[in-house]
Amino acid sequence: TPKGSCLESVKFAIDTGYRHIDGAFVYYNEHEVGQAIQEKIAEGRIKREDIFYCGKLWSTCHPPEMVRPTLEKTLKILQLDYVDLYIIELPMAFKPGDAIYPKDENGKIIYHETDLCATWEAMEACKDAGLAKSIGVSNFNRRQLEMILNKPGLKYKPVSNQVECHPYFTQPKLLEFCRQHGIVIVGYSPLGTSRDETWVNVSSPPLLKDPVLNAIGKKYNKTAAQVALRFSIQRGVVVIPKSFNPQRIRENFQIFDFSLTEEEMKEIEALNKNVRYVELLM
């Protein structure tokens, strides 16, 4: 994000009423998020415990001995004593080092062999040390979740699994599996995504142009985005819409004054194309 825009957006979001902030070391803007939180605490607008901050362990930091130092670095950047949730961002490891996406001479990602269960044990130690109130995962499928859940000597199970989830990609099987195990699904790209061909599958049409979402929105005097967010929330999926536009930040928050009927929920569920926008080709 351009310098300062994240700072202003987070402050505006906090003033609007947002309390859950989803961040990551690889977004390169945690210093601005931390500053925004500190400024709002100094103003007396919020207390630290009002904010729910999620940080992420990047793929170059999976070796167990790197987990705690990586989280400590994140906390220093954020100027916080703990994060509310710390998650493994991807279930695959990249070669440790300064490069975020380490590549060989052919431009192929250099992977690194680590054991997800050992990484998870290091995450558990961070929770025991009070550096993270809760721990979870992201982009894990059922098999990868089962590896953790069935791990001998498991101390804490993942509280959440952050995955792409929206009306075109509803994740019914994963949602059901996670429900059975008390794991909350956090849906990223709940409004679809930008149309950036470098990382987005643009073969699927833009979600917010969908006629069904727009027709339902008209009925409630809401936008297609508000309908899509409401749909996820009613299914028990946590949403983390990304916006740097004050009007849309406000709009995305205004989804608690209406609810969708069972029929409308089914109509939206039927839009599922089972196609990802964020393909994570690595």
Salt bridges, closest charged atoms under 4 A:
GLU8 OE2 - LYS11 NZ 3.62
ASP15 OD2 - LYS40 NZ 2.97
ASP15 OD1 - ARG45 NE 3.25
ASP22 OD2 - LYS56 NZ 2.75
GLU39 OE1 - LYS11 NZ 2.76
GLU43 OE1 - LYS40 NZ 2.99
GLU72 OE2 - ARG68 NE 2.84
ASP84 OD2 - ARG48 NH2 2.92
GLU121 OE2 - LYS151 NZ 2.72
ASP128 OD2 - LYS155 NZ 2.59
GLU146 OE2 - ARG142 NE 3.08
GLU164 OE2 - HIS166 NE2 2.69
GLU176 OE1 - ARG179 NH1 3.90
ASP257 OD1 - LYS222 NZ 2.94
GLU262 OE2 - LYS266 NZ 3.59
GLU264 OE2 - LYS219 NZ 2.69
GLU269 OE2 - ARG235 NE 4.00
